[in-house]
Amino acid sequence: MAKSIVVDDLDLYYKDFLAVEGVSMTIPATSVTALIGPSGCGKSTFLRSLNRMHEVTPGARVEGKVMIDGQSLYDPAVDPAALRRQIGMVFQRANPFPKMSIAENVLAGSRLNSKRLGRDEAEEIVERSLRGANLWDEVKDRLKKPGSSLSGGQQQRLCIARAIAVQPQVLLMDEPCSALDPISTARVEDLIHELKSEYTIVIVTHNMQQAARVSDDTAFFNLAGYGKPGRLVEMNPTSKVFSTPDERATEDYISGRFG
């Protein structure tokens, strides 16, 4: 079941460098929240903090709170590996495991979780996940072919199928369409619309039109200058951000006056 995420006064560091400062927001369940802003303002760093991938970088650390269902993600009792099964990640470039078949790619997460899968259960997970990623009809007759044999857009949807196969509560997407052609991008955007009925989705995008098309809420990040930390400038319903934003800096960025 999808969950909302509450972020309270979050600071993100790389060793002594403060990369993102003072972020507080509530990301609603079963909705799409877009993170926009200029390069280097901390959008992807913030996104990775939502499933504790930020701390994988040597010297990276977190101050503040990220909570799901009243549970702090950074509580010492929380297992990061178990957390990442609840909060899946889809990266900028499609990254199917090249030596695995399409079906094996989908099952990779379930098998990593040490689950022994019977044949019927495995087949059910593969079909459910590929249908969920709108890919089943395109690949059902070649499930044993390598995942890398698919087109770029199909590979990205395969990675989405792999992420949802373990039935997470949240899907994080870091510029999932930046390497795709317009037709593949449209298919992924249509998929995001469908998935939000079951998942809480957070997407980083540099494409203003994409943010306007796919998201319910938009958070604009900015930074005061090189070497300064990224900060959340405003978060509002997407329709408001793109029509009557609260902050002049948001309007300047969206209209292309800077950034």
Disulfide bonds with the S-S distance in Angstrom:
none
